[in-house]
Amino acid sequence: MNFPKHFSLFFLFFCLPACFWAANTTVIFQPGSPGVGPFPTNALTTPADTQKTGLVVNMPLPPGCSAASTDNGCKNITLINQLDGFSVNPLVTVCFSGPIDPDTLGAGVSFINADTARPSIGIQQILYDPVGHCAYAKPNRVLDQQTRYLFSITSGVADAAGKRVKASGDFRACIGGSSPYCQALTTVFLQHNRNNGADLGDVVAASLFTTMSATTWMEKARAFTVSLPPAVLPAGLKSTFRLSEIESITWQPQTGVTGVHYDQPIPLDVLGGVESISFGLFLSPLYLQVNGPMAGTIPTTPTNLPVAAPTLIEPVSYHVFLPPESSRPAGGFPVIIYGHGLSDSQFGAPTYAASTWARRGFATVAMEMTGHGFGSGSTTSVRTQSGSYTLATPGRGIQLNPATPIGPSDGCILPGAVATRDCSRQTALDLSALVGAIRGTGLGVNLNPSKIYYVGQSFGSFYGTVFEAVEPYVTAGALNSGGGTQTQVARLSPIARQLGGLYLSGFAPPLLNVPPAPPQDFFHDLFNDQYVYPAQVATASVPGALGIQAAFEQSDWLGMLGDPLSFAPHLRTSPLAGISPKGMLVQFGLGDLEVPNATESALVRAGGLQRSAWVLNTLVEALIDPTFLSVQQPPAAPFPIYPHRFLSNPTLFSGPGIATAVGIAAQSQIGDFFVSGGAAIPDPNRYMGPYSSAPLFQPFWQMDPGLLDGLNFIQIAR
């Protein structure tokens, strides 16, 4: 085809500026601007001797903020500015002067530990904004706490024309510059620059940042908690009962409203391996504020200073399911502490697992977690052949409205960014107080102080991860259907998304970008944040999604003080001072509706537990008997309770036979894992009886990561 001669001049005239610009795309370097970055950066901190890291975060407040602001954006930054560093799972920001190829970001962006010689860490969950030319991503593993990192961007990133991006003049000026931040960045940059000189080499931008002290508060609060003398109080005139003499047990929660009762009979027919039940109270320091605008939260104290004193010492209710006395070893019964889930109680799920473990010689202890068990006036009635007894089993719920009954989790879930973080931390400390009581008194029923194990189901795995990471006297644990972060669960779970929506509605203006839709339209109900799964590289296309992602990141950052994801590395791969690596078992079900698989997989990887995790393959189970998916239990309806609650729930022995077999197999795997002292994890398929020929349980490390991280679990449920 022939073109007019002047066409080449015309093309050159208009193409030259664009081609020149594309060939010189740079990384914008504005460390004082968190929205431009590269972020995170210590340019947004100030020195602080009161903090372990030597600094405190100093993020700019949104315009119009004041001490009286109720906007979540203002409140979040105020709380973040009390922390001594950045998240150990930060959402990074890198902006460019022009369009780039997002598929090249993975090859050109990494984290380098500035304090120790460790391999660099790449990025995942990459989202690129083609309008602002900014990229957002997460590290592909949880970062070490209290550590300086060099966040590095190299010329491995290409622009839209395929040209390598370049360093800006601002970054060049900072390397060797005179400001304290630029001097610190230069020192670290030169230490790690492969050219070992002032030449930038292939690095086109970088930031230096310090991660927060994620575990310090918990470590200090636990030390104070266990320094108190252990105390155990009886729940009534008679507190221990043989199952053979019991005619009925009825839990009588205090609802706070006259005429409203939630009396719950405790089924005795599921306790075949249990010989007796003992009730009692132990004392635990309460660190949660009980009054004022921050009620339900734990005050943030500088990490180089002592933690604030507890508000009070309160009694916590528990009960113990005991095996036959004739089977008691000389050192006492080994004990399993069961951490129940959100909106459950000490009288719920633990009841349906105690018999399996009693047959293996274990006593099962269940306690009432923070914000649960309804009111403090709750009691339990035990009717025996010789008389009736009323026992004190005080709940820990809070009546939020005098005209409304106390809910099953009132006092645990807060409406802002803190959400369940401090409920989780307080309950983890209660567990340490319970361990202290077992070690000091045996709870008066001959429990072995040196053989204490832990099982957490759902939210029990959330606070259980925190507890296991800081508690030296529990040598092994099992985490069932737990995930991280708690914020990610609120983003992804169709059951928890209402909490995410409530949080987003607290911003001014509200960040809800989708008109309300029917409950079945799970991911277009209130908000669409265009969530990016670990293996994905996505381009932002949903209006308002970037603002929602930023809001969730603030909650994620604040949550690291009590989140399973930030504590999981300390279970085994990086134990805290004075604590040995734990034997851990992880269980979860494919297609979990309450704690989605992406968050469960994240917890496994954060703890280095890939070889310790087993997954219930719901797809295989559905092929054998699809009726188990239709089992519902309030308040989960209209959602199925399986596979999230496959371990232990009130329908375990009344639902389809395959569901019962799965639950007993999971319980048996846990029991025999503890029989080995946490040293050996048995294959749960061996306990499946008539279903043992089908590989219903599969090792995590043998499964397709894409299936675990991006599964359409809604489709499975339907």
N, C-alpha and C positions, 0 to 999 in steps of 0.2 A: 504494500500500500504506500502511495506517495503522499507526503505532507508538504504544504507550502514551506518555502525556505524560512519564512519569518516565524514558523511554528516553534522551531528550536529555541529561538530567542524568547518567544512568549513563555515557553515551558521553563526555561532557565530563570526568567525573571520572577516567576511565581514560585518555583520549586526551591530556588536557592535558599531563601530564608528558612523555609520549613526543614529542608534537608540539613542545613547548618545547625538549626536548633535541635533537631532530633539527634544529631551526632554528638551533641554536647549537653545532653540531659544530665543534670546533677542531682545529688541528694541534698535537699534543703537542710541547712544546719542552723536551728534555732533552739538551743537547749533550754532556754527560759520559757519556751512555749510548749506545754504538754500536748497540745493538739497537733504540733508540727514535728517536734523532736529533733533527732532520734530520742525516743522515750522508751523506758524510764532513764532518768539521768540525775546524778547528784547535784546538778545545777539547781535542782528544785528541793534542796535541803539546806539546813543551817547547822552549825556545830552545836553539840549538846553533851556536856560531861555527864549528865544524868542518864544517858542512854548507853547501852552496851556497845552499840556500833559507833558511838561518838557523834552521832548526828540525829536530827529529827526532820521529818518530811515537812516541806513548806510549799504546798501546792497553792496556786492562786484561787481565791474564792470566786464563785460566780458573781456577776454583777448584782448589786442590790441585796446582798446577804447582810444580815445583822444577827445579833445575839438572840433575837426573838424569832428568827426565821423558822418556818415550819416546812419549807421546801426541802425535799430529800436531797437535792443537789447541794444545798448549803450545809445541811446537817452531815452529809457524808464527808465532804472535804474537811469540815471541822474535826471530825473523828479521825480521818486519815492523817491529819496534821499532828496527831498525838503519837503516831507510830515512828519507830526508829529505822525505817527503811521501806523498801518497795516489796511488793508481793513476791513470793517464791514461785508463783505461777503467773507472771505478768502478761498483760496484753500489750505488746509492743506496737509502737507507731513509727513509721518511716515515710516521709513525704518526698516527692520528686518534683523537679521543675517542669516536667512534661510527662506524657504517657509512657508507661513501661510495660514489659511483658511479665505478667504475674507468675507465669510458669517458671521463670528464672529466679524467683525470690528464694526458693528453697536452697539453691546452690550458692547464693551469695550472701546469706544472712546467718549469723551464728552468735553464740554466747561463749566467751572464753573466761574461765575462772582466773581472776587476777591474783588470787592468793595462793593457789596450789597448782601443781602441774597435772591437770586432768584434761581428758579429751574435750574438744569443743562440743557444744550442744546445738543442734539444728532447730528449725522451727516447723510448726504444723498449724493446721486450722487457719490457713492463709485466706484473707479477704482483701480484695483490692477495690478501691474506690476510683473509678475512671473519671469522675468529675473533679475531685480534689487531688487526684494523683497520689493518694496515700495508701499505704499497705498496713494491715494489721495482722498479727499472728501471735501464737503462743509458743513457748519453748516445748520441745518434744519430750522433755522430762522435767519434773519438779526440781527447781534450783536449790542449792544449799542455802540454809539460813545464815544470817550474819556474815555474808560473804560479798566481796566486791567482784563485779562482772564487767568485762569489756563487751559491750554490745556492738558487734562489728558488721558493717555493710561493705562488700567488696564489689569490684568491677565484674564479678560473676553475674550480677544483675544486668539485664539488657533492657534497653528502651524499646518502644514499639517498632522501631526500624531495625532492631537487631543489633544496635550499637551498644557497646559497654557504657554504663553510666560512669560519670566522672565526679571527682571531688569538687565541692564548691570553694570559692575563695574564703568564705567564712570558716569552713573547717580547716583549710590550710593555715589560716591566720591563728586559729585556736591552738594547733599543734606548735608548741614553742611560745605560746602567748603568755601574758603576765597575770591573768586572773587566777585566783586560787583553783577554780574548777579546771581551767585549761592546763594549768601546771600539773594537777593530779592526773588528768587525762593523758597528757603528754608523757608523763613518767611511765604509766602503765602501758601506753601505746608503744613506746620505744622498747619496753621489756618484752613485748610479745610480737612486735613487728618482725616478720621473718627476714626482712632486709637488715635488721639491727642497725638502723640509722634513721636520719631525719626524713629520708625519702619515704613517701607514703606507700610505695609499692602498689599492690592491688586494692588496698583499703581506701574507700572513697568517703566514708563517714564512720563515726563511732561515738558511743557514749559510755561513760563510766557510771555505774550505779551500785548501790549496796542493798542487799536484801535484808528484810526485817528479822527481828527475833520472834519467830513464830511460837516457840515452845516455852520461852522463859517464864511467862506468867504462870502457866500450868505447873512447871517444875517447882517454882517457889510456893505456890498455893498448896500443892500436894505436900511439900515438906512441912508446912505449918499444920496441915490437916492431920498428918500422921504423928505429929509431935504431941497431940492431945491424948490423954489416957483413954483407951478404948472403954466404952460403956455400952452395955446391953441391958435393956429393960424388958420385963415380961409384958405381954399384951393384955393379960387379964389374970384373974385368980388361978386359972389353969390355962396354960399356953401350949402344951404338947398333948396330942391326941393320937391314939392308935386308930388306923383307918377302920379296923374291924368293929370299933365301938361307935363310929360316927354314923348317924342316920342322915344328916344333911349339913351342908355348909352354905350359907348365904351371905354374899357380900352386900353391904348396905351403904352405898355411897351417899354422902351428904351433897345435895344439889344446890343448896342455898335458897331454894324457893319452897315454901310450904305447900305440901300436897303433890309435889313432883318427886317421884321415886324412880330410881334405876336399879332396883334390887336385882342381883344376879346370882342365881344358884350355881355353885361350883360342881361340875359333873364328877362323881366319884367313880363311875364305871370305867373311866379312862386311866385310872391310877392303879392298874393291876399289879405293877411291880413295886409299889410304894407301901411301906408298912405303917408309917406315922407321919404326921404333919405338925410342925412347931411354928408358932407365931411369936414375933418380938419386935422390938424397936432398938435401933442404934442411933447414936448421936453423930451429926455431921455439921461442920461450919457452913453457914449460908453466906455466900459472897455476893449474891444478887441484891441489888438495891430494891427495897420493898415500897418506897414512897417516892413522890416527886416525878418530874417529867422523864427521868431515865429509869423508872421502875422496871424491873425485869432484866436490866443489863448489869454487867460487871464493870466498875470503873477502870479505865485504862491508866496504869501507873507507869512512869518512866522505868525502863528495863534495868537500870543500874540501881534502882531504889527498892526497898521492901514493898511487897504488895500491900494494898490497903487491907486493914483488918476486916474480918467477916462481920456481917451485919448482926448475926446471932448464931447460936448453936441450936439446931432444931432436931426433933426426933424424926427418924425415917422408918417407915413400916416395911417389914419383910416377912416372908414365911419360907420354911424349908420343907421339902419333900424328902423323907428319909427311907433308905432301903431297910430290909430286915435287920434287926439288931444282931441276929446270929451271924450275919455276914460282915460285921464291922471288923476291919483290920486292927491290929494293935495300936497303930498310930492314929486311928480315927478314920472316919469316912473321907475319902477324897471328895472334893466339892466342885460343882459347876455353878458358877454365877450366870444367870440368864438375864441379859439386858433386853427388855421388851421394846417394841416399836412405838412410833408416834401414834397417839390416840388409843393405845392399848393400856394395859395395867398389869400389875403383878399377878392378877388372877386370870389373865387371859392366856396368851400363847404358852407361857411356861408350863401350864397345867397339862398340855398335850404332848410334852416331850419328856416330862419327869419320869414316867414309867420305863421308857426305853433306857434311860441312863441309870435308873435304880437297878435294873436287871444286870447292869455292868458294875454295880457296886458304888455308884456315885450318888451323893446327895445333891439336890438341885435347890439353889437359893434364888428367890425372886424378890426384888425390892421395888418400891414405888419411885419412879423417876420424877425429876423436877417438873412441875406443872401438870402432873397427872394424878389419877386417883380421886379426883373431885375434891370435896372440901375436907378441912382438917377434922371435922366431926364424923368422918366416915367410920363405920364399924363393921365387924363381921360376926355373924351369929353361927355358933356351932351347936347343933342339937345331937346329943349322944343318948345312949340307952339309959344313962343314969341321970341325965339332966341337960339343961341348956346353958350356954355360956356366951356372953357378949365380950368380944375382944376389941381393943382399940387398934384400928388400922387406918390412922389418919392419912388423908390424901394431901396432895401438895398443889392442887389446882387453885386458881384465883378467880373470884367472881368479878367479872369485868363490868357487869351491869346488875344493880340490885334487883331489877325486875326479871332478869333472865337467868335460867339455871346455869350452873358451872358446866362448861363443856369438858370433854374427855382430855383435851390438851390445853385448856386455858391457863395461861401463865408460862407457856413454853414458847409459843410462836408470837413474835412481836411484828408489828406492821412495817417497820423500816428495814434498813440494810442489815442490821444485826440479826434479825429474824430468829433462827434457832441456835445461833452460835453460842450464846451464853447459857442457854438451857443445856446445851451439849457439854460445855465446860463444867458447869455446876454438877451435872449428873456424873461426869467422869470423876470428879472429886468425891462425890458421895460413894462411888464404887471403891475408891481408895480407903475411905473411912470404913466401909464394910469389910474390906480385906483386913484392915487393922483390927476390927472387932473379931473376925474369924481367927486371926493369928493370936489375939490376946485372950480370947475366952472360948473359942470353939463354938460360939453362940449357945453354949450350954448344952449342946447335943453331940459332942464328941466329933467335931469336924477336924480333919487333918490340916494343921496350919502350913504344912510344906507342900501340899498337893491341891493348889487352888487353880482352877481353870475358868475360862470365860467364853460364853457364847453370846453373840449379839445378832439380833434379827432386825433387818431394815434400819430404822433410826438407832436401834441398839448397836448396830455395826458402826454408825457414825460416831457416837460418843464412845463406843467401845474401842475404836481405833485410837482416839485421843488417850483414853484410859490405859490401854495396853502399852502405848509408847512411853508413858511416864511412870508406870507401876512395876517395880522390880520383883514383886513377890507373886506375880502371876506368870508362869513360865510358858504357857501356850494358850492360844485362843482360836476361836472359829468365828468368822464374819460371814453372815448369811444375808444376801440381798442388800448389801451396803454399797454406797458409791461416793463419789466426790466430783466436784465440790457440791456443797449444799445449794449454792446458787445455781449451778448447772442443772440440778434436779428440778428446781423451781422453773427453769426455762423449758425443760424437755418433757417432764412428766405431765400427762393430761390430767392427772389428779392434783398435782401441785401447782400447775400453771395459774390457778386462781390466786395463789400467793404472789407469784411473779407479777400478775396483773395488778394486784393491790399495791405492790411496791412501786410499780411504774406510775400508778395514778397519783402518787404522792409528790411527783415532780411538778414544777410550774413552768410551762403548761404540762399537763399529763402527757406521758409518752406512749399512750395507747394509739396505735396506728391502724387498727382494724376495727370496723364496726362489729358489735357483738353478734355471734353466730350460734347456731344450735350446739349443744355440748358435744355432739358426735363429730363436729368439725374441729377436731382437737387442736390443730395448729393454725387456725384462723379465728380463734375465739375472741381474743382481746388485743393481742400483739403479734407481730411477725418480725423477729429480729434477724432473720436470715442466718440461722445458726449454721456454722461450718463444722463438719465432722473432721476428725484428725487427719484423714488421708486426702481431704479435699483442698482444692484451690478454687476459690469462687470470686466472682465479680459482683460487687454491690449493685443491686437493682431495685430494692424495695425502699420506697420513701420512708424515712424515719427509722430505718433499721440500725443505722450507725449510732444514732443517739441512744437507742435502747441498748446496744452492745456496750457503749460507754457506761451507762447506768449500771448494768449488771457487773461490769468490771469493778466498779467502786465497791459493790457489795461483796464480790469475790475477794478483793484485797482485804477489806475489813474482816471477812470471815476467816482468813488464814490463822487467826489467833485460836480458833477452835474447830478447824475443819479437818476431816479425815485425810484429805489429800496432802496437807502440809505436815501431818503427823505420820503418815504411812511410811515414809523413808526411814523413820526411826524405829520401826518394828524389828527390822532385821538387817538392812544394808548399812545403816548409819545409826546405831544405837546411841542414845543419850548417855551422859556420864553416869556410871554406876549401874547401868542396866545391861543385861546380857541380851543377845539376839533372841527373838521369840520364835518358837515353833508356831506357825500360823497355817490355818486352813481357810480357804475362801470358797463359798458356794453361791451361785446365783443361777437364775433361769433365763433362757433365751426368750426375748419378747416381754421382758418385765415392763409392766405399765406404770408402776409407782416409782421405782428407781431404775431409769432406763439403762440399757446395756452399755451405752457409751460412757456413762459415769461409773458403772461397775468395773468396766475394763480399765478406766483411768486409775481407779483405786488400786487394782491389781498391779498395774505397771508402776505406779508411784512407789509401791512397797517392794518392788522386785519379787512379786509373788506369783509369777507366771507358772512356775512348776508346782505351786501349792494350791492352784485353783481348779475347781471342777464346775462344769456348766451343765445344767439340766437342759437337754435339747428338746424344747417344747414342740418343735416340728415333728420329731419322731413320736413323742407322746401323743400328739394330736392325730397322727396316723393310726395309732393303736386304739385310742378311745377319745374322740373329740368332745365327749360330753363334759369332760372336766373343765373345759373353758367356759362353760355356761354357769358354773357355780358362782354365786354372788353372796355377799354378806354386807349388810349395812355397816358403816356408811360408805362402803366402796361402790355400791350400785350407782349407776348402771355398768360399772366396770367389773370384769371378772377379778376374783381375788388370786387366781393362779396366772402366771407362775410365781408372782412375788412372794406369796405366803405359803409356799409349798412345804416349808420346814415344820410349821406348827401353827394350827389355827382351829377354831371351833368346828369346822366342817371336816377335819382330817379323818375322823373315823365314821363319818356319815355320808361322805361324798362318794364318787366313783372309786372302784377298787384300785385303779391305777394311781389315783391321787394319794390314797392311803399308803400304798406300797412305796411311792416316791418319798413321802414324808418320813416313813419309818427307815428307809434306806439312808436318807440324809442324816437323820438322828443317829443311826447306827455308825455311820462313817465318823461322825464327830465323837461318839462315845469311844470307839476303838482307837481313834487318833489320840484321845486323852489317856486311854489305857497304856499307850506307848510313851506317855509323858510328852507328847507332841513331837516325837521323833519320826514316826512313820504314818503316812497317809494312805489308808486302804482304798481300793477301788469301790465306789458305792454300788456299782452294778452287781456286786456279789451278794447284796442283800435284797435284790429285787424279786426273789422268788420266781413266780411264773413269768415274769417279764424280764428275767435276767439275760435272755438271749438277745434282746434288743439293746443296743448301746444308748440307753436313755441319758446316762451321764457321760460326758466327754471331757478329757483334760483341756484346760484353757489353751495351753501352748500348742495343741494339735489342731485348733479350730482356725478358720479363716478370719484374720483380723477385721476384714471389711464387714463380715457378718456380725461380729461383736460390736463394732463401732458405729455402723450405719444402718442397722437392721430396721426395717419397717415393722416395728412391733405392733402398731395399730392393726396392720393387715393380719398378723397372727391372731390377735384377739378376736377379730371378726370371723 
